[in-house]
Amino acid sequence: MLVPLLLMNAAGFGIMLLDKNLARHRRRVPEALLLAFAACFGSAGVLAGMLIGHHKTRKPLFTVTVPVLLLAQGAGLYLLFGH
């Protein structure tokens, strides 16, 4: 279970940095795709990409949704595997 979570978070982190880089040159990664990575247990990676890459940090859709998803996913994983 740990490897898929690490891979999804690494992908979420990478896609946030990719979108930051693309913003300077050409078309962007759709916001729906960025949020989909967060919703599919990549929220820690997306949040790290937001904070480290200083990306989407002024958009309430991201600054609220991604941390809420992270908390919900953490709670869900704890309930499933934490006992």
C-alpha positions in Angstrom: 0.0 0.0 0.0 2.9 2.4 0.7 4.5 2.2 -2.8 1.3 3.3 -4.7 0.9 6.2 -2.2 4.5 7.3 -2.7 4.2 7.1 -6.5 0.9 9.1 -6.6 2.4 11.8 -4.3 5.6 12.0 -6.3 3.4 12.3 -9.5 1.3 15.0 -7.8 4.4 16.9 -6.8 5.9 16.6 -10.3 2.7 17.7 -12.1 2.5 20.8 -9.9 6.1 21.8 -10.8 5.5 21.0 -14.4 2.4 23.3 -14.5 4.5 26.0 -12.8 7.1 25.7 -15.6 4.6 25.5 -18.4 2.9 28.7 -17.1 5.9 30.6 -18.3 5.9 29.3 -21.8 2.8 27.7 -23.1 -0.5 25.9 -22.3 -1.1 24.8 -18.7 -2.1 21.6 -17.1 -5.8 21.8 -16.4 -6.7 22.6 -12.8 -9.1 19.7 -12.8 -6.2 17.4 -13.5 -4.2 18.9 -10.7 -7.1 18.4 -8.3 -7.7 14.9 -9.6 -4.1 14.0 -8.5 -4.8 15.4 -5.1 -8.2 13.5 -4.8 -6.5 10.2 -5.8 -4.3 10.1 -2.7 -1.7 12.5 -4.1 -2.7 15.4 -1.9 0.5 15.4 0.1 2.6 15.7 -3.1 0.3 18.4 -4.6 0.5 20.4 -1.4 4.3 20.0 -1.3 4.4 21.2 -4.9 2.2 24.2 -4.0 4.5 25.2 -1.1 7.9 24.4 -2.6 7.0 25.7 -6.1 5.0 28.7 -4.8 2.2 27.5 -7.2 -1.5 28.0 -6.9 -1.0 29.4 -3.4 -3.3 32.4 -4.1 -6.2 30.3 -5.4 -8.7 29.4 -2.7 -9.8 26.3 -4.6 -6.4 24.9 -4.0 -5.5 26.4 -0.6 -8.6 25.0 0.9 -9.4 21.9 -1.1 -5.9 20.3 -1.1 -5.3 20.5 2.7 -8.9 19.2 3.4 -8.3 16.3 1.0 -5.0 15.6 2.8 -6.7 15.5 6.2 -9.6 13.4 5.0 -7.2 10.9 3.3 -5.0 10.7 6.3 -8.0 10.1 8.6 -9.3 7.4 6.2 -6.0 5.7 6.0 -5.7 5.8 9.8 -9.2 4.2 10.2 -8.3 1.5 7.7 -4.8 0.7 8.8 -4.0 2.5 12.0 -5.5 0.1 14.6 
